[in-house]
Amino acid sequence: MQIIRTLGVATLALALTVGGVAGTAASASAAPKTFANCTAVNKVYSGGIAKKSVTRNKVTSAGKTSYRALKGTVKKDDALYNANKKMDRDADGIACEKS
């Protein structure tokens, strides 16, 4: 009887420790990085940060709209885009893109 009780306490302690570590790791990775400016973004992602649904770059010039392929390394992540949305000047779903 004593052995079973000791094993139960040890198992409970191990479960709480593992659960605490996993909970901490999930919380730390939940907050996306906010960059200071487009230069900082382009050092990490040369093509900028895009919403997952974006497949091409919308370019407006002289009143005409055209679409171009994405250039460079584009990170497609909705949470990361939303954290850096202020850097999407043309509101096409890509922050700090190279056109």
PERA-V754456 format. One record per residue. N is the residue number from 1. RES is the residue in one letter. PHI is phi in degrees with one decimal (none if undefined). Layout:
BEGIN
N:RES:PHI, N:RES:PHI
END
This chain:
BEGIN
1:M:none, 2:Q:-65.5, 3:I:-65.2, 4:I:-64.0, 5:R:-63.8, 6:T:-65.2, 7:L:-64.6, 8:G:-64.8, 9:V:-66.6, 10:A:-65.4, 11:T:-64.8, 12:L:-63.4, 13:A:-64.5, 14:L:-65.4, 15:A:-63.0, 16:L:-67.1, 17:T:-66.3, 18:V:-64.3, 19:G:-63.0, 20:G:-67.1, 21:V:-68.3, 22:A:-64.8, 23:G:-64.9, 24:T:-68.5, 25:A:-65.6, 26:A:-66.9, 27:S:-68.5, 28:A:-68.9, 29:S:-87.4, 30:A:-75.0, 31:A:-89.1, 32:P:-73.1, 33:K:-73.4, 34:T:-105.2, 35:F:-89.4, 36:A:-74.7, 37:N:-161.0, 38:C:-67.9, 39:T:-61.7, 40:A:-66.6, 41:V:-63.6, 42:N:-68.3, 43:K:-69.0, 44:V:-95.5, 45:Y:-123.1, 46:S:-61.4, 47:G:-100.2, 48:G:99.3, 49:I:-123.0, 50:A:-125.4, 51:K:-67.1, 52:K:-61.7, 53:S:-80.2, 54:V:-79.3, 55:T:-118.7, 56:R:-151.1, 57:N:-93.6, 58:K:-87.3, 59:V:-123.0, 60:T:-114.2, 61:S:-142.2, 62:A:54.3, 63:G:80.8, 64:K:-106.6, 65:T:-104.4, 66:S:-134.4, 67:Y:-122.2, 68:R:-125.5, 69:A:-67.7, 70:L:-70.0, 71:K:-113.5, 72:G:76.1, 73:T:-89.2, 74:V:-100.9, 75:K:-88.8, 76:K:-98.7, 77:D:-156.3, 78:D:-61.9, 79:A:-66.0, 80:L:-67.4, 81:Y:-61.5, 82:N:-61.9, 83:A:-70.5, 84:N:-121.3, 85:K:-59.8, 86:K:-62.0, 87:M:-93.3, 88:D:-94.2, 89:R:-66.7, 90:D:-96.9, 91:A:52.8, 92:D:-102.8, 93:G:93.0, 94:I:-130.3, 95:A:-93.9, 96:C:63.0, 97:E:-75.5, 98:K:-101.8, 99:S:-105.3
END
